Amino acid sequence: MAVCGGFSYGDVLGAGGGWSKTILHNQRIKDQFEEFFINNSTFTLGVCNGCQMLSNL
């Protein structure tokens, strides 16, 4: 998975934090992310806001 940056989810300070909260407060999506991260054969790249979002997850 590659999570983009730049203007993804707004171009404001802390946009990645808001992005992560939309995932954490939606059980269905949260479960999908947990399942993805448990799999050792996956690769994840987060850039800019995407990196903020992933680190908050």
C-alpha positions in Angstrom: 0.0 0.0 0.0 1.2 3.5 -0.8 -0.4 6.3 1.1 0.1 9.6 -0.7 0.8 13.0 0.7 0.6 16.5 -0.5 -3.0 17.6 -0.6 -4.4 14.3 0.6 -7.0 14.9 3.3 -6.3 18.6 3.3 -3.1 20.6 3.2 -3.1 21.8 6.8 -0.9 21.0 9.8 -1.9 17.7 11.3 -4.0 16.5 8.4 -2.6 13.0 8.8 -4.0 12.9 12.3 -7.5 13.7 11.1 -7.1 11.2 8.4 -6.1 8.5 10.9 -9.1 9.3 13.2 -11.5 8.7 10.3 -10.0 5.2 10.1 -9.8 4.5 13.9 -13.5 5.6 14.4 -14.9 3.4 11.7 -14.7 -0.2 12.9 -15.1 -1.8 9.5 -12.2 0.2 8.0 -10.1 -0.2 11.1 -10.5 -4.0 10.9 -9.3 -3.9 7.3 -6.2 -2.0 8.2 -5.4 -4.3 11.1 -5.8 -7.3 8.8 -3.4 -5.7 6.3 -0.8 -4.8 8.8 -0.8 -8.3 10.4 0.2 -9.8 7.1 4.0 -10.0 7.0 4.2 -10.2 3.3 2.8 -6.7 2.7 4.7 -3.4 2.2 3.5 0.0 3.2 4.9 3.4 2.1 3.6 6.7 3.6 4.6 10.0 2.2 3.9 13.4 3.9 0.3 13.3 5.2 0.3 9.6 4.5 3.2 9.1 6.8 1.5 11.1 9.5 -1.6 9.0 9.1 0.2 5.7 9.2 2.3 6.6 12.3 -0.9 7.6 14.1 -2.5 4.3 13.3 
